[in-house]
Amino acid sequence: MSISVFDLFKIGIGPSSSHTVGPMRAAHDFVEELRDRDLLERVARVEVQLYGSLSATGIGHGTDRAVIMGLMGERPDSIDPAIITPCIEELLEAQTLMLDGRLGVAFVWARDMQLFEENLPHHPNALRLIAHGYNDELHRNTYYSVGGGFVIDDEQAQAGDFDTDGTTLPYDFDSAEELLALCRMHDLRISELMMENEKAWRNETEIRRELWRVWEAMRACVDHGLEQEGVLPGGLNVKRRAKQLYQRLQAVEESPSLISSTFSAMDWVNVYALAVNEENAAGGRMVTAPTNGAAGIIPAVLHYYMKFQPGACERDLVDFLLAAAAVGILCKKNASISGAEVGCQGEVGSACAMAAAGLAEVMGGTPGQVENAAEIGLEHNLGLTCDPVGGLVQVPCIERNAIASVKAINAAQMALRGDGEHFISLDKVIRTMRDTGRDMQDKYKETSRGGLAVNTIEC
């Protein structure tokens, strides 16, 4: 499986990579299939079927709306989030879907948006799209949103082909052990090795330019989140906190207080993470890193470094993201980054490990220390359940990102104090995450049928 850094860091919209970004991509692909088969002009009606986790928490995650926008020709990396609500309202009133943004076809929401609790065979996040003509069925396909915005269709799933890219890489690795061996053999840092692999897709100038664009999107998300206030949508009445905390931080003067003086940097990390995840919860523009539910961790830690490290520069953010991506690749290849598959350990745990690795890399860590930082970050998120209250990516998701961001910094600091040697390898922790996810009951894996989601006291 060949995975690029840009597969893990994708500019999109909230609130969920697997429930929003992936389904929108799937629906967009479905329209492309209709066009390629010369069927687009013959469509009279489209039917949407959501299964498993997409059915259980899809409404709270905006899956239904995302699919509609994908059918209208929109893509998660380019859509303006502000158009979604007006488009859905117009569809509901007219009962007409503008397929590919230009062809009016029948769509009666109560009839054509169907939810099924059952899981389809290959993954908990499944959707089926069916295009009907006036007298017959024209085309259907089933898609699986396998985490982080990655999508495969039914043919790929049945063939066991979860590898959508067969690009040959100069330094391919399937384990941390192989990654470290390659670094030793070729005298490369992890970010240097990743850069050479990325050149299989594009040249170094393009890589650096696109990673800077990712960083700009992360910064814009933080900045926008720090400006917003009010209540997040969805009905839980969760108030945005980032702006208020940001204003308090700006107003703080030197103080002898232990917390305000010693841990002020951590306050900034917290506010950055909160800003991103509040934007995500509101369906705003953000970067999947490696998922939406965990999108605040890497930007928060990278902001921390760029703000507080003297001399931090463009080269550092490139190295940070490349090293972080190496760990994300290992998590995706050998376990999962999907909350519906392994719980939140696969989302927040993976992001925490990635952020710890990125920070250790730019702080001068050896490949062994970077691997150790990732191992610490992931190990202490093992068993983390995905139990969003109300099916919304708000509670406990927003605060969980802030906590994991601080944990990532601590993991990097601990690893950098050592020599890279440690008792449990990153490979073993990733394998444990995979096994724990398999043993975890479905009610703790993004279905909102267990944990905090059912133990919230309603007043």
C-alpha positions, 0 to 999 in steps of 0.5 A: 500500500502506497500512502502519500502525506497528502492522503493523510492531510487533506483540506476538507470540511467538518465534522467527520472525515469518515462520515462527511468527507468520505461520503461526499467523495463517494457521491462525487465518484458516483456521478463520475461513474454515471458520466463515464457510462453515458448514463448521467442524462438518463437519470430520473431519481437517485436513492441513497442508503446509509448503513451501519455507523453512517446510519447510526451517527450519520445525521449528527455527522452530516452524512446525509447532507454530504452525500447530497452535496457530492451528488451535486458535484461538490468536493470536500476540498473545494466546497464552500461550507456556507452553501450547504444549508441553502442548497439542502433547504432548496432541495427539501422545498422543491424535492429536486436534486441538481445532479452534477449541479445542473440536472434536476432529478426527483429526490423526496427526502423521506423516500430516497434518504434511507437509514439501515442499522445493519453493517455491510460485510467489509466495513461499518461505514457503508453507503449505497447509491442507486440511479434510477431511470424513468422505467429501470435502474441504471446503475448502483454502487456501494462505497466504504468510507474506511477512515480519514476520508479514504473511500473504496467501492464494492469491487475493491472491497470484495477483492480485498483491495484496500490499496488504492495506489500501487505507486512504487516507492524508493523506501517502502516500509510496512513497519516501524522496524523497517522504517528505522532499518532504512534510516540506518542503512541510508543515513536518513532522518525520517523526514528525509526518507519520507521526502524521497518517497513523496518524490514518487508522486511530485517534485520537491518544490511541489511537495513543499508548496502543497505542505505549506498550503496545508499549513495555511489551511490549518492556520486559517482554521485556528484563526477563524475558530478564535474569532467565533462565539456562540453555540455549536449546531446540533442541539446539545447547546455546547458553547464555543470556548476558544475565543474567550480563552484566547482573549484571556490569554492575550490579557494575561500579564506576568504572574507568580502563579505556578499555573499561569507562568509555568504552563502558559504554553500549554494554555496556548496548545489547548486553545489552538486545539479547541479552535480547530475542533469547534470549527470542525464541529460547526462544519467549517473548513479544516484539514483532516489530520489524519481524521476530522475527529482528531483534526485539532492535535497536529495543528495545535502542536505545530502551532506550539512549535512555530510560536515558541521555538526560536527560528522556526521556519518553513523547513521545520513545518515540512519536516514535522508533517513528513515525520508525522505522516510516517507514523500515520502511514504505519497506523493505517497500514497495520491497524486503522484510523477509523473510529468506527473500526477501532474506536477513538484510539484509532483517531485521537491515538494516531494523531497524538502519536503523529504529532509527538513524532513530528515534534521530536523530529523538528527538535532534532530527535534521532529516528529512534527517538521519533519512533519512541515519541510516537510509541508513547503518544499512542500507548497512552491512548490505547482502549480509547472509545468513540462514544460521541454524545448525540452522534455529534463530534463535540462531547467529548471530542473537542476537549479530547483533542486538547488533552491529546495535544498536550500529551503529544508534547509530553511524549516528545519531551520524554523521548528526547530525554532518552536515547531511543531505546525503550521496552515496547516498540511502536509496532507492538503498540499499533498491533495492540490498537488493532487487536483492542479495536477488534475486541471492542464492542460495536457500541463503543465504536462511533455508534453513540450506543454506549459510553458517554453517549448513553450516560449523559444526564439530561436536565 
